[in-house]
Amino acid sequence: MENNNNEVAVTKESLWYIDNYVLIRDYYDRTVSRIAARCIRKGNIAVEDYPFYTYIIDVLDELCETGDYIISHTELHPYVEKKIKGGIQALKDNLSLYKQELERNASVEMTVKKDVEDISSAKDDIFGGFTNQAEDPTKGAGQSIDDVVAKLMAEQDKLIKTKEENDEEI
């Protein structure tokens, strides 16, 4: 669906992301306030010690994903100007704060998942153009990364054994 200006047409489904962002943002704010109040009533415990604290992080993660979608789809920006006070700049500023909060409080599982995704993405960026040896005759000419790591580990083990043997002789 494109119009005459080669811009992507806005669909009902894509507009849903703006409405969803506003709803999730409000829900996140209310949830944090409610849990903070519960923590006070439970003896002034830290919010991080609340049993369902990870749910807040999950909502925050969804909020960031939705905001990223909106920012990456420029066809939605004029609608953001109408729906969100301060427009796209306010959305970007708030999203930056939400991402900082998420990064500071993300669980180990979320951090590991993100690291794996980053590594996978980097591999795709680096090796994405190579699909088979017919397209790139030099592919496979050198050692694979696994072979290089194995070789380095073997050399490291050899050095450690040599050092241990020298230490025993003294």
N, CA and C atoms as an extended XYZ file, in Angstrom:
510
Properties=species:S:1:pos:R:3:atomname:S:1:resname:S:1:resid:I:1 pbc="F F F"
N         0.826       -1.176        0.000 N   MET     1
C         0.000        0.000        0.000 CA  MET     1
C         0.871        1.240        0.000 C   MET     1
N         1.056        1.843       -1.122 N   GLU     2
C         1.845        3.068       -1.198 CA  GLU     2
C         1.031        4.138       -1.887 C   GLU     2
N         1.293        5.383       -1.499 N   ASN     3
C         0.613        6.470       -2.184 CA  ASN     3
C         1.543        7.053       -3.240 C   ASN     3
N         1.146        8.127       -3.870 N   ASN     4
C         1.918        8.672       -4.986 CA  ASN     4
C         3.264        9.245       -4.589 C   ASN     4
N         3.463        9.592       -3.333 N   ASN     5
C         4.728       10.190       -2.889 CA  ASN     5
C         5.747        9.132       -2.449 C   ASN     5
N         5.508        7.871       -2.789 N   ASN     6
C         6.383        6.766       -2.399 CA  ASN     6
C         6.497        6.621       -0.886 C   ASN     6
N         5.494        7.050       -0.148 N   GLU     7
C         5.464        6.889        1.295 CA  GLU     7
C         4.601        5.682        1.620 C   GLU     7
N         4.916        5.018        2.704 N   VAL     8
C         4.136        3.870        3.121 CA  VAL     8
C         2.823        4.381        3.699 C   VAL     8
N         1.727        3.772        3.277 N   ALA     9
C         0.415        4.175        3.773 CA  ALA     9
C         0.249        3.706        5.216 C   ALA     9
N        -0.446        4.503        5.987 N   VAL    10
C        -0.724        4.170        7.370 CA  VAL    10
C        -1.969        3.294        7.399 C   VAL    10
N        -1.863        2.186        8.127 N   THR    11
C        -2.998        1.277        8.244 CA  THR    11
C        -3.588        1.355        9.648 C   THR    11
N        -4.749        0.775        9.791 N   LYS    12
C        -5.393        0.714       11.102 CA  LYS    12
C        -4.500       -0.061       12.071 C   LYS    12
N        -3.852       -1.101       11.559 N   GLU    13
C        -2.972       -1.913       12.403 CA  GLU    13
C        -1.758       -1.132       12.879 C   GLU    13
N        -1.186       -0.295       12.005 N   SER    14
C        -0.008        0.469       12.417 CA  SER    14
C        -0.394        1.600       13.380 C   SER    14
N        -1.582        2.166       13.210 N   LEU    15
C        -2.046        3.196       14.152 CA  LEU    15
C        -2.287        2.607       15.544 C   LEU    15
N        -2.582        1.321       15.577 N   TRP    16
C        -2.797        0.647       16.858 CA  TRP    16
C        -1.574        0.809       17.762 C   TRP    16
N        -0.366        0.824       17.184 N   TYR    17
C         0.853        0.944       17.986 CA  TYR    17
C         0.890        2.252       18.770 C   TYR    17
N         0.396        3.323       18.180 N   ILE    18
C         0.384        4.604       18.898 CA  ILE    18
C        -0.579        4.525       20.076 C   ILE    18
N        -1.787        4.036       19.820 N   ASP    19
C        -2.757        3.895       20.910 CA  ASP    19
C        -2.231        2.955       21.988 C   ASP    19
N        -1.627        1.854       21.567 N   ASN    20
C        -1.089        0.886       22.514 CA  ASN    20
C         0.039        1.503       23.340 C   ASN    20
N         0.887        2.299       22.711 N   TYR    21
C         1.977        2.953       23.433 CA  TYR    21
C         1.417        3.850       24.541 C   TYR    21
N         0.420        4.644       24.194 N   VAL    22
C        -0.185        5.550       25.182 CA  VAL    22
C        -0.798        4.742       26.326 C   VAL    22
N        -1.504        3.660       26.006 N   LEU    23
C        -2.125        2.827       27.033 CA  LEU    23
C        -1.078        2.144       27.910 C   LEU    23
N        -0.046        1.599       27.297 N   ILE    24
C         0.998        0.920       28.076 CA  ILE    24
C         1.736        1.915       28.957 C   ILE    24
N         2.014        3.100       28.429 N   ARG    25
C         2.711        4.127       29.218 CA  ARG    25
C         1.899        4.483       30.459 C   ARG    25
N         0.602        4.708       30.276 N   ASP    26
C        -0.259        5.036       31.417 CA  ASP    26
C        -0.357        3.867       32.392 C   ASP    26
N        -0.491        2.664       31.842 N   TYR    27
C        -0.576        1.462       32.674 CA  TYR    27
C         0.712        1.267       33.464 C   TYR    27
N         1.845        1.476       32.826 N   TYR    28
C         3.140        1.345       33.498 CA  TYR    28
C         3.232        2.328       34.669 C   TYR    28
N         2.872        3.586       34.420 N   ASP    29
C         2.934        4.597       35.484 CA  ASP    29
C         2.018        4.230       36.657 C   ASP    29
N         0.802        3.783       36.347 N   ARG    30
C        -0.141        3.399       37.407 CA  ARG    30
C         0.360        2.170       38.162 C   ARG    30
N         0.926        1.214       37.441 N   THR    31
C         1.414       -0.013       38.071 CA  THR    31
C         2.576        0.283       39.014 C   THR    31
N         3.503        1.106       38.573 N   VAL    32
C         4.637        1.463       39.435 CA  VAL    32
C         4.139        2.172       40.694 C   VAL    32
N         3.196        3.088       40.538 N   SER    33
C         2.650        3.807       41.693 CA  SER    33
C         1.953        2.840       42.655 C   SER    33
N         1.167        1.935       42.106 N   ARG    34
C         0.429        0.979       42.926 CA  ARG    34
C         1.382        0.064       43.680 C   ARG    34
N         2.403       -0.431       42.998 N   ILE    35
C         3.353       -1.337       43.648 CA  ILE    35
C         4.184       -0.594       44.687 C   ILE    35
N         4.528        0.651       44.407 N   ALA    36
C         5.265        1.445       45.402 CA  ALA    36
C         4.419        1.604       46.668 C   ALA    36
N         3.136        1.851       46.500 N   ALA    37
C         2.245        1.978       47.661 CA  ALA    37
C         2.150        0.650       48.414 C   ALA    37
N         2.071       -0.451       47.702 N   ARG    38
C         2.009       -1.768       48.347 CA  ARG    38
C         3.298       -2.048       49.115 C   ARG    38
N         4.422       -1.629       48.558 N   CYS    39
C         5.706       -1.842       49.231 CA  CYS    39
C         5.760       -1.074       50.550 C   CYS    39
N         5.192        0.112       50.551 N   ILE    40
C         5.147        0.902       51.792 CA  ILE    40
C         4.277        0.187       52.821 C   ILE    40
N         3.117       -0.295       52.376 N   ARG    41
C         2.213       -1.004       53.287 CA  ARG    41
C         2.810       -2.310       53.789 C   ARG    41
N         3.710       -2.913       53.043 N   LYS    42
C         4.329       -4.180       53.450 CA  LYS    42
C         5.585       -3.955       54.306 C   LYS    42
N         5.690       -2.804       54.892 N   GLY    43
C         6.813       -2.551       55.791 CA  GLY    43
C         7.934       -1.776       55.147 C   GLY    43
N         7.594       -0.995       54.138 N   ASN    44
C         8.567       -0.137       53.473 CA  ASN    44
C         9.678       -0.950       52.794 C   ASN    44
N         9.281       -2.044       52.136 N   ILE    45
C        10.278       -2.836       51.418 CA  ILE    45
C        10.655       -2.135       50.115 C   ILE    45
N        11.822       -2.444       49.606 N   ALA    46
C        12.262       -1.865       48.338 CA  ALA    46
C        11.395       -2.433       47.213 C   ALA    46
N        11.115       -1.608       46.220 N   VAL    47
C        10.299       -2.051       45.090 CA  VAL    47
C        10.941       -3.263       44.420 C   VAL    47
N        12.269       -3.287       44.345 N   GLU    48
C        12.978       -4.404       43.727 CA  GLU    48
C        12.769       -5.711       44.483 C   GLU    48
N        12.405       -5.622       45.773 N   ASP    49
C        12.174       -6.810       46.586 CA  ASP    49
C        10.725       -7.272       46.537 C   ASP    49
N         9.876       -6.530       45.862 N   TYR    50
C         8.474       -6.914       45.729 CA  TYR    50
C         8.412       -8.203       44.898 C   TYR    50
N         7.606       -9.180       45.311 N   PRO    51
C         7.604      -10.479       44.629 CA  PRO    51
C         7.292      -10.429       43.130 C   PRO    51
N         6.531       -9.447       42.696 N   PHE    52
C         6.139       -9.388       41.291 CA  PHE    52
C         6.815       -8.236       40.544 C   PHE    52
N         7.970       -7.851       41.034 N   TYR    53
C         8.723       -6.749       40.429 CA  TYR    53
C         9.056       -7.019       38.965 C   TYR    53
N         9.310       -8.277       38.629 N   THR    54
C         9.675       -8.596       37.241 CA  THR    54
C         8.545       -8.262       36.275 C   THR    54
N         7.313       -8.242       36.770 N   TYR    55
C         6.195       -7.867       35.899 CA  TYR    55
C         6.336       -6.414       35.437 C   TYR    55
N         6.792       -5.557       36.337 N   ILE    56
C         7.013       -4.150       35.970 CA  ILE    56
C         8.030       -4.080       34.835 C   ILE    56
N         9.086       -4.859       34.948 N   ILE    57
C        10.134       -4.862       33.932 CA  ILE    57
C         9.583       -5.379       32.611 C   ILE    57
N         8.713       -6.373       32.656 N   ASP    58
C         8.096       -6.904       31.443 CA  ASP    58
C         7.250       -5.834       30.756 C   ASP    58
N         6.467       -5.095       31.533 N   VAL    59
C         5.652       -4.010       30.964 CA  VAL    59
C         6.561       -2.937       30.379 C   VAL    59
N         7.638       -2.621       31.071 N   LEU    60
C         8.590       -1.626       30.588 CA  LEU    60
C         9.238       -2.077       29.288 C   LEU    60
N         9.548       -3.350       29.186 N   ASP    61
C        10.130       -3.908       27.961 CA  ASP    61
C         9.143       -3.769       26.800 C   ASP    61
N         7.880       -4.083       27.036 N   GLU    62
C         6.872       -3.944       25.987 CA  GLU    62
C         6.709       -2.477       25.586 C   GLU    62
N         6.762       -1.589       26.548 N   LEU    63
C         6.661       -0.157       26.278 CA  LEU    63
C         7.800        0.297       25.362 C   LEU    63
N         9.015       -0.162       25.645 N   CYS    64
C        10.177        0.201       24.819 CA  CYS    64
C        10.066       -0.374       23.413 C   CYS    64
N         9.631       -1.622       23.301 N   GLU    65
C         9.472       -2.241       21.978 CA  GLU    65
C         8.442       -1.483       21.140 C   GLU    65
N         7.340       -1.109       21.760 N   THR    66
C         6.292       -0.385       21.039 CA  THR    66
C         6.782        0.994       20.619 C   THR    66
N         7.492        1.679       21.514 N   GLY    67
C         8.054        2.987       21.178 CA  GLY    67
C         9.059        2.898       20.046 C   GLY    67
N         9.898        1.867       20.060 N   ASP    68
C        10.869        1.670       18.976 CA  ASP    68
C        10.162        1.460       17.638 C   ASP    68
N         9.073        0.711       17.669 N   TYR    69
C         8.308        0.472       16.435 CA  TYR    69
C         7.802        1.799       15.872 C   TYR    69
N         7.261        2.621       16.737 N   ILE    70
C         6.704        3.904       16.294 CA  ILE    70
C         7.802        4.792       15.716 C   ILE    70
N         8.927        4.867       16.388 N   ILE    71
C        10.021        5.724       15.919 CA  ILE    71
C        10.559        5.226       14.583 C   ILE    71
N        10.634        3.908       14.404 N   SER    72
C        11.183        3.376       13.162 CA  SER    72
C        10.214        3.488       11.985 C   SER    72
N         8.961        3.760       12.243 N   HIS    73
C         7.962        3.899       11.176 CA  HIS    73
C         7.574        5.374       11.058 C   HIS    73
N         8.318        6.078       10.226 N   THR    74
C         8.143        7.528       10.104 CA  THR    74
C         6.760        7.929        9.598 C   THR    74
N         6.065        7.016        8.930 N   GLU    75
C         4.720        7.341        8.461 CA  GLU    75
C         3.763        7.578        9.633 C   GLU    75
N         4.143        7.117       10.831 N   LEU    76
C         3.302        7.313       12.012 CA  LEU    76
C         3.580        8.637       12.731 C   LEU    76
N         4.692        9.267       12.412 N   HIS    77
C         5.100       10.467       13.142 CA  HIS    77
C         4.065       11.590       13.117 C   HIS    77
N         3.396       11.874       11.996 N   PRO    78
C         2.371       12.930       12.041 CA  PRO    78
C         1.234       12.610       13.015 C   PRO    78
N         0.926       11.342       13.170 N   TYR    79
C        -0.138       10.942       14.092 CA  TYR    79
C         0.330       11.033       15.535 C   TYR    79
N         1.619       10.798       15.746 N   VAL    80
C         2.186       10.946       17.083 CA  VAL    80
C         2.051       12.395       17.528 C   VAL    80
N         2.291       13.318       16.609 N   GLU    81
C         2.175       14.746       16.920 CA  GLU    81
C         0.780       15.088       17.441 C   GLU    81
N        -0.225       14.376       16.942 N   LYS    82
C        -1.610       14.639       17.352 CA  LYS    82
C        -1.981       13.908       18.644 C   LYS    82
N        -1.382       12.741       18.881 N   LYS    83
C        -1.791       11.879       19.995 CA  LYS    83
C        -0.995       12.082       21.275 C   LYS    83
N         0.274       12.467       21.134 N   ILE    84
C         1.150       12.556       22.299 CA  ILE    84
C         1.601       14.002       22.474 C   ILE    84
N         1.362       14.520       23.676 N   LYS    85
C         1.769       15.896       23.966 CA  LYS    85
C         3.278       16.022       23.802 C   LYS    85
N         3.711       16.982       23.003 N   GLY    86
C         5.133       17.171       22.740 CA  GLY    86
C         5.587       16.441       21.484 C   GLY    86
N         4.708       15.618       20.928 N   GLY    87
C         4.982       14.963       19.656 CA  GLY    87
C         6.099       13.939       19.700 C   GLY    87
N         6.724       13.772       18.556 N   ILE    88
C         7.734       12.721       18.384 CA  ILE    88
C         8.956       12.968       19.270 C   ILE    88
N         9.304       14.241       19.484 N   GLN    89
C        10.462       14.530       20.335 CA  GLN    89
C        10.192       14.105       21.777 C   GLN    89
N         8.993       14.344       22.274 N   ALA    90
C         8.640       13.905       23.623 CA  ALA    90
C         8.665       12.384       23.712 C   ALA    90
N         8.165       11.726       22.678 N   LEU    91
C         8.186       10.266       22.654 CA  LEU    91
C         9.629        9.764       22.713 C   LEU    91
N        10.509       10.358       21.901 N   LYS    92
C        11.917        9.940       21.891 CA  LYS    92
C        12.578       10.182       23.251 C   LYS    92
N        12.310       11.343       23.839 N   ASP    93
C        12.898       11.666       25.143 CA  ASP    93
C        12.428       10.689       26.219 C   ASP    93
N        11.104       10.448       26.266 N   ASN    94
C        10.562        9.519       27.256 CA  ASN    94
C        11.055        8.103       27.012 C   ASN    94
N        11.111        7.710       25.760 N   LEU    95
C        11.579        6.365       25.423 CA  LEU    95
C        13.029        6.172       25.865 C   LEU    95
N        13.831        7.199       25.705 N   SER    96
C        15.224        7.130       26.156 CA  SER    96
C        15.286        6.886       27.665 C   SER    96
N        14.450        7.579       28.417 N   LEU    97
C        14.413        7.386       29.872 CA  LEU    97
C        13.928        5.983       30.228 C   LEU    97
N        12.893        5.515       29.527 N   TYR    98
C        12.381        4.168       29.779 CA  TYR    98
C        13.454        3.120       29.485 C   TYR    98
N        14.212        3.320       28.415 N   LYS    99
C        15.262        2.363       28.060 CA  LYS    99
C        16.367        2.351       29.116 C   LYS    99
N        16.709        3.519       29.645 N   GLN   100
C        17.715        3.574       30.708 CA  GLN   100
C        17.217        2.816       31.931 C   GLN   100
N        15.949        3.015       32.266 N   GLU   101
C        15.350        2.324       33.404 CA  GLU   101
C        15.355        0.808       33.169 C   GLU   101
N        15.009        0.417       31.963 N   LEU   102
C        14.995       -1.007       31.623 CA  LEU   102
C        16.396       -1.595       31.710 C   LEU   102
N        17.376       -0.882       31.199 N   GLU   103
C        18.755       -1.371       31.224 CA  GLU   103
C        19.263       -1.520       32.654 C   GLU   103
N        18.901       -0.575       33.513 N   ARG   104
C        19.348       -0.631       34.909 CA  ARG   104
C        18.689       -1.780       35.673 C   ARG   104
N        17.483       -2.161       35.274 N   ASN   105
C        16.720       -3.122       36.063 CA  ASN   105
C        16.427       -4.431       35.351 C   ASN   105
N        16.978       -4.614       34.167 N   ALA   106
C        16.697       -5.838       33.408 CA  ALA   106
C        17.231       -7.052       34.147 C   ALA   106
N        16.509       -8.148       34.035 N   SER   107
C        16.938       -9.394       34.659 CA  SER   107
C        18.113       -9.967       33.875 C   SER   107
N        18.781      -10.912       34.472 N   VAL   108
C        19.918      -11.560       33.819 CA  VAL   108
C        19.449      -12.224       32.531 C   VAL   108
N        18.269      -12.868       32.571 N   GLU   109
C        17.749      -13.547       31.389 CA  GLU   109
C        17.537      -12.562       30.242 C   GLU   109
N        17.008      -11.371       30.547 N   MET   110
C        16.772      -10.369       29.514 CA  MET   110
C        18.087       -9.865       28.938 C   MET   110
N        19.079       -9.674       29.805 N   THR   111
C        20.384       -9.185       29.362 CA  THR   111
C        21.068      -10.211       28.471 C   THR   111
N        21.017      -11.475       28.869 N   VAL   112
C        21.641      -12.539       28.071 CA  VAL   112
C        20.935      -12.642       26.724 C   VAL   112
N        19.599      -12.577       26.727 N   LYS   113
C        18.832      -12.647       25.476 CA  LYS   113
C        19.241      -11.510       24.555 C   LYS   113
N        19.380      -10.299       25.095 N   LYS   114
C        19.767       -9.151       24.290 CA  LYS   114
C        21.176       -9.326       23.740 C   LYS   114
N        22.098       -9.840       24.575 N   ASP   115
C        23.469      -10.069       24.121 CA  ASP   115
C        23.502      -11.073       22.976 C   ASP   115
N        22.728      -12.146       23.097 N   VAL   116
C        22.676      -13.158       22.038 CA  VAL   116
C        22.122      -12.551       20.761 C   VAL   116
N        21.076      -11.716       20.898 N   GLU   117
C        20.503      -11.057       19.722 CA  GLU   117
C        21.512      -10.106       19.090 C   GLU   117
N        22.271       -9.368       19.916 N   ASP   118
C        23.275       -8.446       19.405 CA  ASP   118
C        24.374       -9.198       18.651 C   ASP   118
N        24.814      -10.318       19.204 N   ILE   119
C        25.852      -11.118       18.551 CA  ILE   119
C        25.330      -11.674       17.238 C   ILE   119
N        24.110      -12.185       17.256 N   SER   120
C        23.504      -12.732       16.039 CA  SER   120
C        23.369      -11.649       14.976 C   SER   120
N        22.957      -10.469       15.398 N   SER   121
C        22.809       -9.348       14.472 CA  SER   121
C        24.165       -8.947       13.897 C   SER   121
N        25.195       -8.929       14.733 N   ALA   122
C        26.537       -8.572       14.262 CA  ALA   122
C        27.037       -9.601       13.250 C   ALA   122
N        26.775      -10.872       13.526 N   LYS   123
C        27.181      -11.911       12.577 CA  LYS   123
C        26.464      -11.720       11.247 C   LYS   123
N        25.175      -11.405       11.313 N   ASP   124
C        24.416      -11.178       10.079 CA  ASP   124
C        24.978       -9.995        9.304 C   ASP   124
N        25.353       -8.932       10.027 N   ASP   125
C        25.913       -7.758        9.369 CA  ASP   125
C        27.239       -8.086        8.697 C   ASP   125
N        28.059       -8.849        9.377 N   ILE   126
C        29.387       -9.159        8.865 CA  ILE   126
C        29.336      -10.201        7.762 C   ILE   126
N        28.590      -11.268        7.989 N   PHE   127
C        28.595      -12.396        7.077 CA  PHE   127
C        27.346      -12.481        6.209 C   PHE   127
N        26.456      -11.519        6.336 N   GLY   128
C        25.178      -11.568        5.642 CA  GLY   128
C        25.289      -11.649        4.131 C   GLY   128
N        26.334      -11.086        3.547 N   GLY   129
C        26.467      -11.082        2.098 CA  GLY   129
C        26.942      -12.397        1.520 C   GLY   129
N        27.415      -13.302        2.371 N   PHE   130
C        27.945      -14.576        1.887 CA  PHE   130
C        26.899      -15.656        2.051 C   PHE   130
N        26.454      -16.209        0.950 N   THR   131
C        25.446      -17.261        1.059 CA  THR   131
C        26.000      -18.618        0.695 C   THR   131
N        26.880      -18.670       -0.302 N   ASN   132
C        27.515      -19.952       -0.605 CA  ASN   132
C        28.842      -19.707       -1.326 C   ASN   132
N        29.611      -20.760       -1.487 N   GLN   133
C        30.945      -20.618       -2.047 CA  GLN   133
C        30.912      -20.231       -3.523 C   GLN   133
N        29.838      -20.558       -4.227 N   ALA   134
C        29.741      -20.194       -5.646 CA  ALA   134
C        29.698      -18.681       -5.815 C   ALA   134
N        29.058      -17.996       -4.873 N   GLU   135
C        28.991      -16.539       -4.947 CA  GLU   135
C        30.286      -15.889       -4.480 C   GLU   135
N        30.993      -16.539       -3.554 N   ASP   136
C        32.247      -15.995       -3.041 CA  ASP   136
C        33.273      -17.114       -2.986 C   ASP   136
N        34.131      -17.213       -3.999 N   PRO   137
C        35.097      -18.309       -4.056 CA  PRO   137
C        36.094      -18.306       -2.906 C   PRO   137
N        36.279      -17.169       -2.218 N   THR   138
C        37.240      -17.128       -1.116 CA  THR   138
C        36.638      -17.613        0.193 C   THR   138
N        35.328      -17.787        0.222 N   LYS   139
C        34.689      -18.241        1.447 CA  LYS   139
C        35.196      -19.639        1.791 C   LYS   139
N        35.579      -19.815        3.032 N   GLY   140
C        36.074      -21.113        3.463 CA  GLY   140
C        37.560      -21.293        3.256 C   GLY   140
N        38.222      -20.281        2.707 N   ALA   141
C        39.650      -20.421        2.440 CA  ALA   141
C        40.461      -20.416        3.733 C   ALA   141
N        39.961      -19.717        4.743 N   GLY   142
C        40.674      -19.654        6.009 CA  GLY   142
C        40.017      -20.537        7.041 C   GLY   142
N        40.461      -20.394        8.284 N   GLN   143
C        39.890      -21.171        9.367 CA  GLN   143
C        38.568      -20.547        9.801 C   GLN   143
N        37.684      -21.387       10.263 N   SER   144
C        36.450      -20.862       10.839 CA  SER   144
C        36.777      -20.287       12.204 C   SER   144
N        35.883      -19.498       12.734 N   ILE   145
C        36.104      -18.900       14.054 CA  ILE   145
C        36.225      -19.993       15.114 C   ILE   145
N        35.471      -21.087       14.943 N   ASP   146
C        35.562      -22.190       15.897 CA  ASP   146
C        36.947      -22.814       15.871 C   ASP   146
N        37.514      -22.973       14.666 N   ASP   147
C        38.863      -23.534       14.542 CA  ASP   147
C        39.903      -22.613       15.175 C   ASP   147
N        39.743      -21.320       14.962 N   VAL   148
C        40.680      -20.347       15.526 CA  VAL   148
C        40.620      -20.388       17.052 C   VAL   148
N        39.414      -20.406       17.609 N   VAL   149
C        39.255      -20.435       19.065 CA  VAL   149
C        39.825      -21.739       19.621 C   VAL   149
N        39.542      -22.848       18.956 N   ALA   150
C        40.072      -24.134       19.416 CA  ALA   150
C        41.597      -24.121       19.414 C   ALA   150
N        42.182      -23.565       18.379 N   LYS   151
C        43.642      -23.485       18.277 CA  LYS   151
C        44.213      -22.624       19.407 C   LYS   151
N        43.587      -21.478       19.656 N   LEU   152
C        44.050      -20.595       20.725 CA  LEU   152
C        43.912      -21.263       22.091 C   LEU   152
N        42.813      -21.976       22.302 N   MET   153
C        42.611      -22.665       23.577 CA  MET   153
C        43.668      -23.760       23.761 C   MET   153
N        43.997      -24.479       22.691 N   ALA   154
C        45.020      -25.529       22.759 CA  ALA   154
C        46.377      -24.920       23.098 C   ALA   154
N        46.681      -23.790       22.479 N   GLU   155
C        47.955      -23.112       22.777 CA  GLU   155
C        47.988      -22.645       24.225 C   GLU   155
N        46.841      -22.137       24.717 N   GLN   156
C        46.744      -21.685       26.106 CA  GLN   156
C        46.964      -22.865       27.057 C   GLN   156
N        46.337      -23.998       26.773 N   ASP   157
C        46.507      -25.193       27.605 CA  ASP   157
C        47.959      -25.653       27.613 C   ASP   157
N        48.589      -25.596       26.445 N   LYS   158
C        49.992      -25.995       26.324 CA  LYS   158
C        50.883      -25.095       27.183 C   LYS   158
N        50.631      -23.785       27.152 N   LEU   159
C        51.416      -22.846       27.970 CA  LEU   159
C        51.207      -23.115       29.453 C   LEU   159
N        49.971      -23.402       29.847 N   ILE   160
C        49.684      -23.675       31.258 CA  ILE   160
C        50.401      -24.943       31.713 C   ILE   160
N        50.365      -25.999       30.886 N   LYS   161
C        51.050      -27.244       31.232 CA  LYS   161
C        52.547      -27.031       31.346 C   LYS   161
N        53.125      -26.264       30.414 N   THR   162
C        54.556      -25.977       30.444 CA  THR   162
C        54.911      -25.228       31.715 C   THR   162
N        54.093      -24.250       32.101 N   LYS   163
C        54.348      -23.476       33.315 CA  LYS   163
C        54.247      -24.369       34.542 C   LYS   163
N        53.246      -25.250       34.576 N   GLU   164
C        53.091      -26.158       35.709 CA  GLU   164
C        54.280      -27.100       35.821 C   GLU   164
N        54.761      -27.609       34.681 N   GLU   165
C        55.916      -28.504       34.690 CA  GLU   165
C        57.154      -27.772       35.187 C   GLU   165
N        57.329      -26.527       34.769 N   ASN   166
C        58.477      -25.733       35.212 CA  ASN   166
C        58.392      -25.437       36.694 C   ASN   166
N        57.176      -25.189       37.182 N   ASP   167
C        56.992      -24.932       38.617 CA  ASP   167
C        57.293      -26.169       39.452 C   ASP   167
N        56.958      -27.349       38.925 N   GLU   168
C        57.215      -28.603       39.645 CA  GLU   168
C        58.712      -28.896       39.740 C   GLU   168
N        59.460      -28.500       38.717 N   GLU   169
C        60.896      -28.758       38.697 CA  GLU   169
C        61.649      -27.915       39.704 C   GLU   169
N        61.083      -26.794       40.079 N   ILE   170
C        61.771      -25.888       41.005 CA  ILE   170
C        61.602      -26.318       42.397 C   ILE   170
